[in-house]
Structures are given as structure tokens and as C-alpha cells.
């Protein structure tokens, strides 16, 4: 675990609390696109997927150390739009998005698969946005509709107390799907959220994960 923490702590000059957005036009130069030969991705056939945030931590992505046999992280840092949402297994257990990777969770609207979804410190207040090509909507409304489509589904929000962009998702706890929405807080700054102890467990078994702050809605 020590190696994981030191490898993702951020580089000198990084603003550890910097919120991350990503524009739809970003990253369209395929010739410059990273591959799993140049960044750590884990197992492409893993049952769980984490859509990554913007390039940080030496440009590799601060979440890369979490990839493994049971968690695939597509090589698309800073590119949550386009076809990124289609990457990984077509029979996922858990779909997660870290930081700007929250945008790739539009997969919940465009494909509608997965048994569990995790938002790992979204960091940016999107408001109304055209996530799925059907006009402006709020990310939390996409999550709510996805939960309503299957009563067995759950949603986990892990947010940094130093961050932003999470309150709309947390408010789902007071909605009709609230009993299937779990919210947990961490103290680490945004770029260090992937170094939270045992956070990889939240991305593969979100129902069981608990850092002592987690609460289900009502």
C-alpha cells in the first residue's frame, strides 16, 4: 500500500484541490492517445471499470495504481467524451468515474448496464449539461433514472470535504431512490483521493466498503 500512496501523491506544482473538467473536443488527436502499453490499465476484461480523470501525477493519471485484475481503467485520461463510455466489459458489475471521468458515467444513460455505480470525487459542478446527446440534464438525474430502472442497483458517492461538485449527487439520498444511495466523505485533497486507504475496494465491492463515514439514504 505504501507504494500505491507514494506513486499517486501528485507532483511538485500540482494544485491538489484543482477541480477537473473536460471539454468534448479534448483528446481527439488519436495519434497522441495513450495505450495500455504506456499507462497502467489493469485487466481489460475485468468485471469493474473506472473511468479516469484528467492527466495528473506526471501525466499518467493519479488513479492508475488502482488498476488490477478486477479493475480496468481505460487509457483515456482527460477524454471522458466520445466512445470512452463503451470501453471495458459489456457485462460490468461496477461502473465508476473519478473526477472528470464522471462524464463517462453517461454510460448509465447510453447503455444502462452495471449493477453498481460509483462517483469518486467528481470535483466539478456540472449543472445542466448535454451528457448523453439528448439535451441539457443533470448528472444526478441520470443516476436517479438508472437506479429507478432496476431496484437491485446501488450508487456510491465518495467525496473529498475539500472538493466541490458532489452535493447534487448526495441529495439523491432524500429522493425516492435514497435507500440505495450511499455517501462517504474523505479528508484527502482531490488529487490524493485515489490514495485513500483501501479505496480500490469501493470500486469493486461498493456495497461493503465503509471508511467509517458512510451512510445510506432513507
Protein Blocks (a to p, Z undefined) as FASTA:
>chain_A
ZZmmmmmnopehiafklccdddfkgokamklpccfklbcebjakbcbdcdddddeehhno
pklmmgcfklccdfkehiaghjllmgccfbdfbdcdehjlmmmmmmmmmnopajbdcdeh
kkpafkjadfkonapadfklmmmmmmmmomkbccdddddfkbghklmmmmmmmmmklmmc
ccdddfbdfklmmmgghklmmmmmmmlgcghjaccdZZ
